[in-house]
Amino acid sequence: MRMSLDKLHLCGDFNEQINNAERKLIPHLKRFMECVAGDSEFYSAVQKNAAECTPLLESKRIFGVDPMQAAALIPETAPVMSLLKEIPAIPTAELEDKPQALLWRRYTDAVARYRGTWRHLHEKTPSSAFNAWRQRQINRCHSQLSRETNQAIVHTAIAFELCKGCSMGCHFCGVGAEPLQMVYRYTAENAKLWRDVLDVAVERLGAAAGGGVCYWATEPSDNPDYFKFVADFGEKTGIYPQTTTAAPLRNLDWTREMLQFRREHSTAMDSFSILSLNTLHRVHDIFSAEDLALTALAMQHTEPAVRSRAQSGRNRKVGSGGPQPGPSQDHTIACLSGYLINMAECSVRLISPCPPSGRWPLGYRIYAEGSFSSASELNDFISKTINNCMPEQIAPDDILAFRRDLKFIPSPDEEGFKLLSKYRLHKITGAPHLARLGELIAQGNLTSRRVLQELMAQHQDVLAIMASMQKIFDQGLLEDGFSDKEAAGRQEV
């Protein structure tokens, strides 16, 4: 039941536009940027005297890179960006005599374009109700989370865990992974269930299933059969998903299998989470720049990374001796608006990102959860949650209330009202009925039917009122049905 998507290749068009020499140089430019981002001594040496840094580069097995050209891309202050995000906004004219700097800019632009294309291909499912629900979650996040966080959130429709728990125990784990308890091995019985589950995912989610991943609060290398599962995923969806490991040095055979698998299926860029400077040095000693051409290094050990960590999961328990919380208290690493499926314990949750809080300490809210023993039971869960949790319109008996994080601001002079969140001001103005509509919703205890009746009594345009209510709903500005008794965030389905 393989998806009929054209097979994606990372930077496919760009690869056709460069020559062999440029193609060989890019991994070494990438390693140069890795050292800049992850090694403060390397960064300082380049900043101090780039012209004399060729021996330093060669000691890192960086060959062919002109440090003077590459240094033109380095900000004056220590870099806080990831390697493949925007480079400093240096005018192209200033780089015309620096072809290596221009090549790196072209490469990072190509990666960004690919990611945009990849996201677009996996946005929609066959279910209009799921699509509308997902868009409401995106709209809500744009109101509740910072611009930088929202740029990083993919809102993928599905994610799988192939273990129960994680062996790493990273002190900064934003999703609070439990200790490793169970590994889902690729036995004949498990493989059949896995492939049947993938069939359900493709049938219900369509192309969006290909945007999923096969890890969450887990370490992929904990599962010796990980790449057998990922191969099935690729065969079913047409996309071989991205993998991130925090243990690239623990089992080098597994890691080399990961690198080889990506070379054979270049539909994404994998990632190593680098937990210390020593790990960065060892990774660079063991693997060549060419080995890691399709592997990003996420520098988790640097001060900018520590300060930008989501205050969720284990980060909410930071003691006086640990890193102090930075400006990222509303940040979340959760990137799923859809189904989180654990194959080891056959559990499933419907979740979506949100700011970490006492109510939602892992940076995502849980709309429903259940279990399954067969693919058909999983299919039933998806059907029920689409019907119960994803209304496309407001029902007459729904209680209308603005989200708890929004401040209601009457604006009668503008024929309407405003809603202020930490990151955004929403203006709902320009029609006679809007001021009163906002007041009624702000009460937080009236049904949709009652609100409509109140406004109709004032001889307001019923169709215009209903359209305004629907727009407010679609923008994710309303509380979405959680009652006090559901404060734990869980509905059994």
N, C-alpha and C positions, 0 to 999 in steps of 0.2 A: 504494500500500500504506500509506496514511496511517493512523496510529493512531487509534483511536476514543475518545480521551480528550476530556472536556469541556475546552474551551479555557480556560486559566487567564488571569486578569488580575490584575496586581499590585494588591493592596489592594482588590479588587473590592467586597466588602461595605462596607468603610470609605468608599469613594467615594460610596456611596449614602446614607451616614449624615451627610454634611457638606453645608453649603450652598455656594453659589458663592463667597461672600466667603472662607470658610475654605479652599476649594479653591485660590483664588488666593494666599492667604497662605502656604500650606505651602512652596512653592519658596523664598520669601524667608526663612522660618524656617530652612530647610535651608541657605541660603547663610550666614546668621548663624552657624550651627553650624560650617560649613566654615571660616569666618574664625577662629572661636575655636580650632578644632583645628589649623589650619595656619599661623596668623600670630600669633606671640607678642606683637607690638606691639598688634595688635587686641585680643587677649585681655587684656593688661595694662590697656589703656584702658577696657575694659568693667568690669574688676574694680575699677579706681580710681574711676570715676564713671560708672556706667551711665546715670544720668539725663541727662547732657549729651552722650550719644553719638549722638544722631540725625543730626547732620551727618556723622559718621564712617560710619554705616550707609549713608546716601544716597550717599556717595562710592564705596561698594562696590556700588551699585545694589541696595541692600536697602531695600525700601519697605513701609510698613504695619506693620513690626515695632516693638513697644514694647520698647526695650532693657531696661527694668526688669523686664518680665515674662519675657523670654527669659533674662535674666541669672540668674533663679532656678534655672535648670537647669544652670548652670555650676559645676563643682566648685571648691573654694577653691584646690586645687593644679592645675597645668597638666593638661588632660585627656589621658588616655592611650588612651581608648577610640575606636573608630571611630564615625562619625557615627550609624550606625543600630543600634548595640548598645545595651545598657541605659544609660539615663541614670541619674544619681545617685538613690539610693533615698530620694527626698523624699516624705514622706507626702502623699497626695492632699489631705488637709485643708489643708495649707499652700499649696496651689496653687488653692484654690477661687476666690480673687479674682484669679487670673491665667489667664484663659481661653486666652491664646496658649500659655502653658507647658503647659496641659492638652491643647491641640490637638496640640502636638508629641509629647507622651507618647502620645496615642492613635494618632498616625500611626506612630511607631516600634513600638508594640505591634502594629499591623496588619501592618507589614512583617515582623516576627518571626513572626507567625502564618502569614502567607503562605509564608515560607520553610519553616516546619514542615510545612505542607500539601504544598508542592512536594517536600520530601525524602520524605515518606511515599508520595507517588504514584510515586516512582521507586526505591523500595527493592527491589522484587521482580522477578525475571525468570522466564520459563517453566521454567528449569532449577533443580531443587531442589539439585543439586550446586553450582552457582554461588552460589545464595543461602546455602548453608551455609558455603562457602568465604569469601564476603564477610563474613558474620557473625563468622567466626573472626578475620578481619583487624581488624574493628571491636573485638572483645574484646581482641585482642593490643594494639592501639593504646591502649586505655583503661588497659592495664597499663604500657605503655612510654612514653607521652607524657603531658604535663600536661593538666589539665582544660581550660585555655584553648585549647590546641592541638586537642584532640579536639572541642571545641565548633565549631571552625572547619572541620574536615575533613568533607566531604560524602560521601566514598567513592562517588563517581559510578562508573558501570559502564563508561563509554567516553569517550575524548577523542580528538580529531582534530587533526593539524597539517597546515596547508595550505601550508607552506613547509618548507624544510630550513634550519634556523638562523634567526637573528634579527639585524636590523640595529642594534638599540639598544645592545648591549654594556654594559648596566647593570652597574656594578661589584659590586652586591649580588645579582645573579641567583642565586636559591636552587636553580635547576635547571641551572645552568651552560650556558646556551644557547650553541651554537656560532655563529660568524659566519654571516651570511646567504649561502647557496650556491645555492638553487634556489627558485623560486616555482611553485606548481601552478596554472596558469591554467585558466580555464573554457572550454577548447576542447570541441568536440563529443565527441571521444574521452574526454577527462578527465571531462566532465560525465556521460557514460554510466556510466563506472566508478564515479564518486562516488555516483550514484543507486543503482546496483546494490549498492554497499557499504552504503549506508544501508538498503536492503531486507534485507540479511543482518543488520545490527545490530538492526533491528526484529524480525525473525523470531527471532533467538537471544536477545535481551535484553528483548523486549517493551516495556512502558512505561518500563523503566529506561533505554532508549536515549534517551528524551527528556530525561534529566537530563544528557546529555553537553554538551561544549563543543567549539568549533572552533579552539582554540589551546592551546598548552602551553608548550614552550620556543620560542615564536615570538611575533612581533609581528603582530597581525591586519592592521594597515594596510600591512604589506609586500606584501600580496596585493591588487591592484586589483580583483579579482573576488570578494573576500571575501563580500560580501552576496548574491551569486548562489548561492554554496555554502550560506550560512546560510538563504536562502529555501528551498532544496531540503530542508535539514534540517528546517525547520518543517513543510513540506508532508508529509514522510514520517513525522515523529514526533508532530506536533500541537503541538510546543513550539518557539518561536524562542529559541535559547539566549542566555545571557549572554555579553557581550563585554567584555574589559578591554584598553585600549590604553595604552601608556606614551608615545605620541607624538601627543597630541591636537592639537598646534599645527603639526605638520609638514606636513600636507596637509589644509587646512581643508575642501576639497570632500569628501574621504573622511570626515572627522569629522562634517560636517553630514549626510552620507548615513547615518552611524551613528545620529545623533540622530533623523532622520526615520524610519528603519527601526524604531527602538524605539517611537516614537509610534504607528506603524501596527500594531505587534505587541508589546503591553505585557504579555508573559508573564514578564518578568524585569527587573532593574535592571542597566544596564551600569555600567562604571567607568572613570574616568581615573586612572592612576597619576601622582601629582603628585611630580615629582622635585626640585623646588626651590621656594623662596618666590617667585621671579620667575615661574616657570611658573604658580603659583597666581594671582598678580596678573594675568597675561596671559589666563589662562582666564576669569577673572571680567570682564576688560575686553571680551573678544571675545564671550562667550556670556552671555546674560541668565539670571537665576534660572529663568525659565520654560523656556529652552532646555535646562537641565540638570536639570529636574524628575525625570527618570527615569535620572539618571546620578550614581552615587556618586563622590566624590573620595577616593581613598586617599592619605593624606598620607605619602609615603615619605621626606620630607625632614626630618621632625621628630625631635627627640632620642628620644622614646619609640619611634618607629618603628625608628630605627637600633638601639636597644638590644634590641628584640624580634625582630629579624630572625633567621631560621633560619641556623644555622651550617652551611649546606650549599652545594653548588655553589661559586661564586666566593667566597662568604663564608668558606670554609675556608682561603682564601689571604690573609686580611687581614694586611697588614704593619704595622709599627710606626707608620707614618704614617696609617693608616686608622682607622676607628671600632673601638673595642675590643669584643671579644665580651661580650655581656650574659648574662643568666640564661637564654638561649634555646637552649643548646647541643643540647637534645633536640627542639627545634621543627622542624617541616617544613612547607613550603608545598604539598607533594604532597597532592592531595585525590582521588586515583583509586585504587580497588581494582577493577581491571578491565583493559580493553584500550586501550593507547596506540597509535594508528594514524597513521603519517605517510604522507600521500597522495603527497607529492613523490617519495619514494624507495620507496614501497610496502613499508614495513616495519611490523611489529606486535610489541608487547611486552605481556606480562601482568605487571602491577606492583601494588604496594600500599605505602602509607606506612610509614615506620619512622624511628627516630631517625637522624640523619646520623652516619656513621662512616667509618673508612678503607675498610671493605668496601662500604658503601653511601653514598658521599659526596654523592649528590643527594637524600637524604632519602626514597628509596623503594627497595624491593628488587625485583629482577627475577626472576620465576619461569620465564619462557620467552620466547623471541624467535624471530622468523622473518620471512619475506617472502612477498609474493603478487604475482601478475600479473593476477589476476582475482578477482571477488567469490567465486567458488566455492572458490578456494584459501584465501581468508580464512576462509570458512565451515569448511573443513577444519581450519585452524589452531585455530579456536575449539572445534571438536569434540574435537580431540586434547588441547588443554589442559584442557578440562573433564574428560576421561577420565583424563589423566595427572597433573594438578596439583590436582585438586579432589575427593579421596576424601571420601565422606560418613561413612565409618567407618574405624577402624584395621584394617589388614590383619594377619594372623598373623605375617608376616615383617618388619613394620615395626620398626625400632629405636626404642624409647621413651627419650626424654631430655627433661628439662625445658629450656626456653629458656635460652640462655647468660646472659642478664641476670638470671635469677631466683636468689635464694639459698634453698636448701632448709633448712627449720627443722623438725626432728622435734618432734612434740607428742604423745607417747604417752599423756599424762594426759588428753588430749582425744580420744583414739582417732582419731588422724590426723596431719596435718602442715600446715605453712604454707609459703607461697612469698612471698618479699619482693622486690618490684621497687622502683625508685626512687620510683614514684608510688602504689603500691598494695600492700596486704597481702592475699594470698589465703589463706583458711582452708578446708582440705579436711579436715573432721573429722566425728565423729559415728557412725562405724561401725567394728567390730572389725578389718576387713581393711585399713583405710586407712593405718595407720602403716607396715605392712610394704610395702604397695603403693608408698608414697612412697619408701621406702628402695630398693626395686628399680629404680624409674624413675630415681632420683638416681644410680645407677651409670652410666647413660648408654650401656650397651653390650648390653642385653638386648632380645630381640625381644618383641613382644606375646605370642606363643605361650609363650615361656619364662617371662615374668612370670606369666601365667595358670597355668601348670603349677606354679610354685613355690607360689603361693597355694592352689591346689587341693590340694596335698600336705598343707596344714595344715587340710584339711576346711573351707575357707571356702566361702561361698555363691557359686557360679560366676556366677550371673546378676547378683548385686550387684556382684561384681568387674568384670564387663564393663560394667555401667552406670556405675561410677565411672571406669573408663578412658575411656569415651566422653565423660563430662562434662568430664574434664580436657582431652581433645582439643578438644571444642567451645568451651571457654573460651579457646583459643589459648595454652595454657600449655606446649605441647610444641614442640620443634624439628620443623620440617615437611619433613624429607627432604633438606635440603642436606648434601652430603658435602664433605670437604676439597677434593676435586678440582674442586668447583664453587664455589670461593671467589670467583671472579669474578662469581658470581651469574647465570650465563647457561646455560640449557639450550636447545639447539636442538630445535625441534619441527617 
